[in-house]
Amino acid sequence: MANVRLDIRTETALKRLSVRRGQTRSEVIREAITRLADEEAAPRSAYQQLEAFIGTVDSGGKQLSTDTGKRLSELLKRTVRCAPS
């Protein structure tokens, strides 16, 4: 058995969920823990792992992805030319 201390906001949300779902507070907590455990156990793709970050950075209109391949190729060529033999 575990005892859990909740802040007022979380306690209010728990009470609301309990009433809305017709479950005891303990049932809501058990279900939430089960869902989190299942979510953690499920394999996630690279996209799923980074999904929260996609589209969150603004380049300031510089369109940094334009010609990326070309710029990388030029960088590699310069690096090869500068590398000591």
C-alpha positions as CSV (number, residue, x, y, z in Angstrom):
1,M,0.0,0.0,0.0
2,A,1.2,3.5,-0.8
3,N,0.2,6.9,0.5
4,V,0.4,9.8,-1.9
5,R,0.4,13.5,-1.0
6,L,-1.1,15.7,-3.7
7,D,-1.0,19.4,-4.2
8,I,-4.4,21.2,-4.2
9,R,-4.6,21.4,-8.0
10,T,-3.9,17.7,-8.5
11,E,-6.3,16.7,-5.7
12,T,-9.0,18.8,-7.4
13,A,-8.3,17.2,-10.8
14,L,-8.4,13.7,-9.2
15,K,-11.8,14.4,-7.5
16,R,-13.2,15.8,-10.8
17,L,-12.0,12.7,-12.7
18,S,-13.3,10.4,-10.1
19,V,-16.8,11.9,-10.3
20,R,-16.9,12.2,-14.0
21,R,-15.7,8.6,-14.6
22,G,-17.7,7.1,-11.7
23,Q,-14.6,5.6,-10.2
24,T,-13.0,5.8,-6.8
25,R,-10.0,8.0,-6.5
26,S,-7.9,4.9,-6.0
27,E,-9.2,3.4,-9.2
28,V,-8.3,6.6,-11.1
29,I,-4.8,6.6,-9.7
30,R,-4.3,2.9,-10.5
31,E,-5.5,3.3,-14.1
32,A,-3.2,6.4,-14.5
33,I,-0.2,4.4,-13.2
34,T,-1.0,1.4,-15.5
35,R,-1.3,3.7,-18.5
36,L,2.0,5.4,-17.8
37,A,3.7,2.0,-17.2
38,D,2.3,0.7,-20.5
39,E,3.4,3.9,-22.3
40,E,7.0,3.6,-20.9
41,A,7.2,-0.1,-21.9
42,A,6.0,0.4,-25.5
43,P,8.9,1.0,-28.0
44,R,8.8,4.4,-29.5
45,S,10.1,5.5,-32.9
46,A,12.6,8.3,-33.2
47,Y,9.8,10.5,-34.5
48,Q,7.6,9.8,-31.4
49,Q,10.5,10.6,-29.1
50,L,11.1,13.9,-30.8
51,E,7.5,14.8,-31.7
52,A,7.2,17.3,-28.8
53,F,10.1,19.3,-30.2
54,I,9.2,19.3,-33.9
55,G,8.3,22.7,-35.1
56,T,9.2,24.5,-31.9
57,V,12.3,26.3,-33.1
58,D,12.0,29.4,-35.3
59,S,14.9,30.1,-37.6
60,G,13.9,33.7,-38.0
61,G,12.9,33.2,-41.6
62,K,16.4,31.9,-42.6
63,Q,15.0,28.7,-44.1
64,L,17.9,26.7,-42.7
65,S,16.8,23.4,-44.3
66,T,17.1,24.8,-47.9
67,D,20.1,23.4,-49.7
68,T,21.3,21.5,-46.6
69,G,22.7,18.7,-48.7
70,K,24.6,21.1,-50.9
71,R,26.0,23.0,-48.0
72,L,27.0,19.7,-46.2
73,S,28.7,18.5,-49.4
74,E,30.7,21.8,-49.7
75,L,31.7,21.6,-46.0
76,L,32.9,18.0,-46.4
77,K,34.9,18.9,-49.5
78,R,36.6,21.8,-47.7
79,T,37.4,19.5,-44.7
80,V,39.0,16.9,-47.0
81,R,41.1,19.5,-48.7
82,C,42.3,20.9,-45.4
83,A,43.0,17.5,-43.8
84,P,46.7,16.7,-43.3
85,S,47.9,13.7,-45.4
